[in-house]
């Protein structure tokens, strides 16, 4: 397997700059952490929560900056964070990991965690869950009082029942956390830009490595190498596909080998630098011949959808208004449409979800687009039972008076140009 890692081919002039990571402005990470914890507490107050007990590792990282085996802890309840509306923030950390939170001004104390999982406790799981609930309930009573409303998320059913038995008044923490994360500070946006720039370098290397005969897995590994080498965390999905596997969408990367003159589609879904999500999509052509008229049509239509909907994203626009004015999907592409028109983007895909007009009554909800939101505009264009499909997506920042395009990786001129 021969991979071209550095985009030094003369036939890819637009990609040369993307192989050099430009130095960003310095980031005040203490200010980032302080802003995020303040946002959490403001939204807790807005939603009537006296405290939160957080197990989602992304929420723990958002609230404090504490990172520890993020993927592992997304399925293992082995660390958790107590955040009162006022009072000490206490992290219960995984065995042997207390040192990881040293120096974080957002955390007042680190204590050992109780791992309330069947894998850790076996047949004693109910007893361990009661011990966990007693520990958490004691914290609530000490710092918030006996009648406190406590927001939880990602808690096992048995542990939730045990908390209820302890007399803890439980609420759902999702709304407070999602609304907190939705609006970014100026320093946070430097983190976002750093993540996007690094991911664009990695995508440039992937684009330059495309060769007929290469497997999807081999090509996708180029993205990983670039992301990790430039300080990113991981890729959240496996969304690179080729040829007939581009239609329908969501076929995960596999061992199929690329052929000549077909489409390769990629959705980045990168948890990148500083834990911030970079989410844009591009579709490429393997060559060596020019793209077919059909491939160009799919690409042109997808780009038209993205371009139209980007223009609608303005501060003060309601979600319903956006949906009503969004690009109307041609009937032949409706069956395979992407499930969203646009979505929030921060440390993962986030609130809000903006739905197609045809889906709004069943799935949509209203709200207002706000300055400081970062949103991703989606398009997938491929006919039902068609041979190929095109995936495009742009990431954008909503400003007071407009927007800033964050994802600047070039579109494919060969797929946009009309044949001579």
N, C-alpha and C positions, 0 to 999 in steps of 0.2 A: 504494500500500500504506500503510494507516494502522495504526500499532502503538501500543498503549497500554503505555508502558514503566513506569509508576510505580504501578500498582495503585490508582489513586485513584477507582475506580468504587465506588459505594455498595453494589452487590450482592456485593462480595467482602470483607466485613469481616475475615475470618480472615487475609487476606493483607496487610493494611496494615502490620503489624509486621515482616513479612518484607521490606519495601522499605527498612528502616533497619538498617544493619549496626551491631550493638552493639559497643562497645569491649571487647575481650577483655583478660585479664590480660597483662602484658608477658611476652614469651618470651625466655629466655636461649638464643639460638641457638648460642653457643659450648658450652653445656652439652649441647644436643641433639647437636651434632657429636661431642663427646667421648664421650658415651654410645654413640652408634652405632658409632664406630670400636672402642670397647672390646667391644661386642657381637660385632662381626665377628671380632675376635681371639680372644675366648673360644670362639666356635663353631669357628673354625679349629683351635684346640687340641683341642676336643671331637671333631672329625672327622679328626684326624691330619694337618693341613695345616701345612707350614712357611711357605708363602707362597701368595698368590693373585695372579693376573693377571686383572684385571677389565676387560671391554670394554662390558658392558651399562651404558648411561648412568645408569640408575636405581640400579644397584649402586654405581657410582662416586659418585653424589650421596649415596647413603645413607652410604657409608663416610667421605666427606670434606666434603660440602656443596658440592662443585664442580659447577656446572651450565654446560653449553655445548651449545646446539642439540640438545636431548634427542631430538627425533624424528629429526632428520638422523643423529645418531650411533647410533640404534638399527639403522640399516641400512648404515652406513659405518664400517669398523674404523679410524678415524682418530685415536682417543685411547684411552689405556688406563692402568690404575693398577696399580702394584706395591705390594702390602701384605704385608710379612713379619710373622710372628707377633711378632717383636720386631726393631726396627731402623727405618731411615728409610722413610717412605711417599713414593713417587716417582710423580708424575703425568707421563705423556708426553702433552702437549697438542697439539691441532690447530694447524696452521700459523697464526701470527699471533695466537694466543689465550692466550699464556702469562700475560698480565696478568690474566686472569679469575680466577685462583686466588690473587691477592695477598691477604694478610691472613687466609688460612685456616690456623689453627694445626694442623690435622690433616695438612697436606701439608708435608713437609720440603724437597722440591725439585721443581721443574718443569723438564722437559727436552723437546726437540722429539720429536714422534712420527714413526714410520715408518708410512705408510698402505699396508697390505698388502691392497689391493683391485685387481681387474682394471681398474676404471674409472680408478684412479690410475696403475697400472703398465703396463697393456696387456700386450703379449707378454712383458714382463720380470717378470711376476708371480711366477714361481718364484724368481727371484733376489731380489726384494724380500722375499718371505716368508722366505727364508734369512737375509737381513740382519736382519729383525725377530726371528727366532728367536735369532740370535747375540746381539743386544742384550739380549733377555730372559734368555737362559741366563747371560750374563755377570753380570747383576744377581743371579740366583739363587745362582750360585757365590760371589759376593762376600759376600752377606749371609746366606746360609742353608747354604752348603756343597754339596758335589758330590752328596750322596745325599738332598737335600731332596725332599719331596713337595709338588708345586705344583698348586693348584686353578685350573682355568680354566673359562670359560663364554663363549659367543658368539664363539668363535675359528673362523676359516675352516679348512676341512679341510686345505688346503695348509700353512697356518701351524702347525696342530697337528702334522702330520707332520714339519715342519721342526724343531719343538721336540723331538719324540721323537728325531730324528736327532742333536740336540745332546746327547742323554743326559739330558734332563730327565724326571724321573719324574712323570707327569701323573695328576691325579685330577679328578673333577667337583666344582666349587665350589658347585653349586646348593644342596645340602643345608645347608651352612654358612651361606650368605647368606640363604636362606629362613628358617631357624630363628633367625638373628640378628634379622631384620626383624620377626619375628612378635610380639615382646613390646615394648611401647612404654614409654618413661619418662614421668614426670609432665610434663616440659617438652615432649616429643614430642606428648603428648596435647593440649597447648595449641595446637600446630600443627594437629592433626587437627580440633579444634573450630573453629578459625578458618577452615579450609577448608570445613567443613560449613556454618557460618553464611553465608559468602559465597555458596556454591552455592545455599543456600536462598533468599537474596535473588534470585539470578538465576532460579531456578525460579518464584518468585512473580511476577516480571515476565513470564516466559513464560506462566504460567497466566492472567495478566491480559490478555495479548495475543491469546488464542485468539478467532478470529472465523471463521465460515463464509466460504469464499472465499479465505482465506489458504492459501498452499502450505505443505507440511511444511517445506521448506527455509527459507522466510521465518520461520516460527514458531521453528524450531530455532536460527536466527541470534540470536534474542533471548537464548537461554541463553549463547551464546558472548560476546555483548556484555557481559552482566552478569558472567560469570566473569572475563574479561580486565580489565574496568574495576576489579574489586575485587581484583586481584592474583593471580589464578589463572594457570595455565600453558596448558592446552589441554583439549579434550574427546577422550577416547581412542577412542570409538566413535561410530557414527551411528544411535543407537537411539531415534528418535522416529518413530512411525507412527500412522496414523489409519484409522478405519473398517475396511474389509475387509483392510487391510494390517497390522492388529494381530494377525491370525491366519493362519498361525503366526507365532511371535515371530522376532526377528532379521532382519526385513525393514528394510533401511536407509532412512534418511530420503531422500525424493525430492521430485518436483515435483507430486505429487498434491495437489489442493486440498480443504480440509476442507469437509464438508457439514454441514447442520444435524442435530442430534440423534444424533450418533455419538460414539464413543469416541476419545480421543487418549491414547496410552501413551508414557511416557518412562522411560528408564534414564539417569541422569546421567553416570556414568563420567567424572567430572571429575578431572583432575590439577590440583589447586587450589593454594591458598595454601601457600607453603613446600614445594611439591612433594608434598603429601599428598592422597591419593585420597579423594574424596567419592563414595559409591556408594549412592544410594537410588533407588527407582522409584516413580512415581505415575501414575495413570490418571485422566483428566479427561473431562468431557462437554461437548460444544459447545453444547448448548441449541438453541433457546430452550425447547422443551418439556421436560417431566420425562423422566428416563431410563426406559427400558422395564423391565418386570419381568425380562426376560432379562439386560439389562445390569446391573441391581442384583444378580441372582443371581451372576453371574460375579464381580462386585466383592466381594460378601459372602464367597464361598468363598475367594477369594484372600486377603482380610484374615484370615479364620479360620486359614488355613494359616500365615501369617506370625505371627499372635498366638500360636498353639499352640507353634510351634517356638522363638519367642523365650523362652518360659518354660523351655525345656529347657537353655538355655545357661548353665551354671554352672561355675566353676572346679572342676577335679577330675573332671568328667564325661569319659568316654572318647568318642572319635569313634564307636566301634561302639555304645556305649550310646545316644548321641544318635540315631544312625540308627535303632536299633530302636524308640525311643520317639517318633520324629518322626511328624508328621501323615500319616495314610494318604490318599493321593491317590485320589479316586473314579475308578472304572474308566473313565468316559467322558472323563476329562481326562488319563489316563496317557500316551497316544500323544504329546501335545504338551507334556508336562511340561518344566519347566526342568531343565537337565542336572545342576544341583547343588541341594542343600537349603540350604547356607550355605557361605561361604568367608571367608578372611582378607582383610584390607584394611589397607594401609599407605601406601606410595608408589605402589602399583598394586594390582590384585587379587593376593592372595598366599596362601601356605600359612597354614592348612590348607584343604583342600577337604573338606567334609562332604557325603556322598552320601545319596541316598534309600535306604531299606532294600532296595528291589527292585534297586538297582544296586550295593550294597555289595560283594557277593562278587566281582563282575567288576571293579569300578573302585576300590573303597574301600580305605582303609588305617587302621590304628589309631593312636592317639596320645591326648593329654590336653589338654583346654581349660585354658589357663593365665590367671591374672590378668595384665592388661596387653595381652591380645589384643584387637584390634578386628575384629569379624566382621559380615558382612552376611547376613541371612536373606532368601531368595529365594522368590518365587511367580510362576508364570505359569499362568493358568487360561483355557483355551480348548479347545473340543472339536475333534477332527480334522474338517476340512471345515466347521467352524463359521464364522459370519460375522465375529465379533469375539472378541477376547481381552483379558484384564486382566493387567497387569504391576504388581506391588507388591514393595517391598523396603525393609527397615529396616537401619540401621547402628547397631551397639551396642558398647559397651566392656564387657569382662569385668573385674569387680572381685573383691577378696578374698571378699566376702560376697554378691555378686549381680551386678548389671549396671547400666549407665547408658545410656539411650537417647540416641544422638548425633543421629540424624535426627529432627527434631521438626516437619517440614513437615506441615501438617494433611492428613488424609484428606478425601475429598469427601463432605460430608454428603448431597448430593443423590443420590449413588450408594449410600449406606448407609441412608437413610430409606426406610421402607415407604410406598407411596402411600396417601393418605387414603382 
